[in-house]
Amino acid sequence: MGQEFGIEARAEHNVHLVKLLGMEGRLEEAYNLILSLPEPVDSGICGALLSCCDACGDSELTEMIAQKLFESRSEKTAYSHAFKYMCW
């Protein structure tokens, strides 16, 4: 996007891209996109995939994303609460 249009992707762009991929069921592709982003990855990006994993019932990827959120020590405690309810 930067080379073609002269603008750099911000966190908001990546949140929407991950959400679109996840809603389409392309969870692995969305996860690989997150892994390709420079650190630190915005917690909203991981949160977008976390909600898609829950909707698709992918508990393995849910745990991997939750771990990434916990490692980042996100200030957004809503994700830790969401993860707690997903695991019930």
N, C-alpha and C positions, 0 to 999 in steps of 0.2 A: 504494500500500500504506500509505503514511504517513497519508493522509487517511481512508481507509476503515477501517483497523484500528488506527491510532494507533501504529504502529511504523515505523521507518525501515529501509529495506533496507541491509544490510551487504554487505561484499564477498562473503561466503559465499553470500548469497542470489543475487547476480548471477552468481557462478561457476556455480551450479546452473542458473540460467535460461539462460545462454549455452550450457552443455553440453546441456541439453534441446533447445534450438532447433537446435543444431549436429547432434546425433544424429538429429534429424528431417529433416536436410538443408536446413534453413532458415538457411543460412550468412550470407546477406546481411542477414537480419533480426537475427541475432545480432551481426553486425559493426556494424550501425546502432545497436544497443543500446549497444555498447561506446563508440561515438562520442558518444552522448548522455550518458554518465556524466561527472561532474565529474572534472577532473584532480587529482591523478595517479590513473590507473586502476591498480588492483591487478594485479600481473603474473599472478596466478592466474586472473584473468578472461580475459586474453589467452591464457594457456596452455591454458585449456579450449577456446577456439575453435581454437587451433593444432592440437590433437590431432584435433578434428573435421574440420578442413580436410584433414589428412593422410589420415584414414579415407575421406573423400569424394573425394580426389584433386584438390582445388582448389588447384593450385600458385600461381595468381595471388594469391588471398586469403592463402595461406600466407606468401607473401613480404611482403604488406602487414602482416600481424599480427607477423611476425618483426621487421620494421623498427620497429614500435611498441614491441616488447619491448626491442630494442637501444637505442632512443632513451631509454627509461625507465631504462636502465642497471640492469636488474634484478639483484638479488643471487642470483637463482635460476639458476645456470649450467646446470641441467638443460635449460632451454628452448633455450639456444644449442646444446647437444649434440643435442637432438632435431631442431632445424632442420637441422643439418649432415647428419644421416642421411636426412632427408626429401628433401634436394636431390640425393642420389646416384642 
